[in-house]
Amino acid sequence: MAFIDTGIPGLLVFEPMVFDDSRGYFYEAYNQKIFGGAGIETKFVQDNQSRSTYGVIRGLHYQIPPYAQAKLIRVLVGAILDVAVDIRKGSPTFGKVFAIELSAANKKQLYIPAGFAHGFSVLSDTAEVLYKCDQFYHKASEHGILYNDPVLQIDWKVPLENAIVSEKDQVLPLFADCVNPFEFNG
């Protein structure tokens, strides 16, 4: 099992070893010992699953301390563009956007530590996304950044005129104005 450095401290891509044969495939999507060996000591407490259609953009979301969440994202059906934005003040990659295609076919996963805004767009007809969290959902701690912030210049890989975005996500603040108590401890 391989972890790939993204160039952003703490943000890792996980590529599991997949065993294919005539019956199908098998792989370990999560193994605490293997993740711990890569320095990820996160204890996950909640799994979330969503189903969305092509063009849906969800995000950019995060929770503030003490309910800030680390996440492990994977796709069960279809394909998404998964996006993480480093919002940790003092980070050498503060404000940097990382995007990767995660799909049922490539089986890649993205580990996102606390201190990142997260979102995704759906690239296939439908997509089912499963993500593990190390903190429970806490509505009062939920915050976000506008998905089409001109400073971040995220290419969601779907035409924005056809994007399907919730009313809540359409009124999130710009990156420069977001609630941000995160500090880089690297």
C-alpha positions, 0 to 999 in steps of 0.5 A: 500500500502506497502513500503519495506526498501531495506537496502539502504537509499532511495531505496524502493520497493513498493508493491501496494494493488491489488484488484482481482475479476472475471473480473481481477484486479485493483490497483493504480500504483502511488498515489502522496499522498501515496508516499509522506506519505512515504517521496517520494516527487518526481515530475515525468516529463517523462515516458519511456517504453521499450520492450526487449527479453530474455537475454537483459541486459540494463545498468548500466545507470545514469545521472549526476546533474543537470539532475540526475534522480530518477526513479520508475520502473515497469513491464507491461509484463513479468519479469526482474531482476532490479538492482540498484547500490549505487554510492553516495560517503559517503553512508554507502552502497556505491557500494552496489548492490540491485537486485529484480525481478519485473514482471507483475505478482508480480506488485512490483515497485522499487523507485530509487533516484538520485545517483544510477546506474540502469539496468535490465535483461530480464528473460521472453521471452519478457518484457515491462518496464515502468519507471517514471523519475523526470528529462528529458533525457539529452544526455550530462549528460548520464553516466554508469558503465560496466554491468559485472564489476568484483567488483560489481559481479552482477548476472543478472540471464541470462547466460552472454555468451547469454546476449544481450548487446548494443555496447554502454553498452559494453564499459562503464567504470568500477565502479572504473573509472566512472564519479561520482559527487554524494555525500550522504546527508543522 
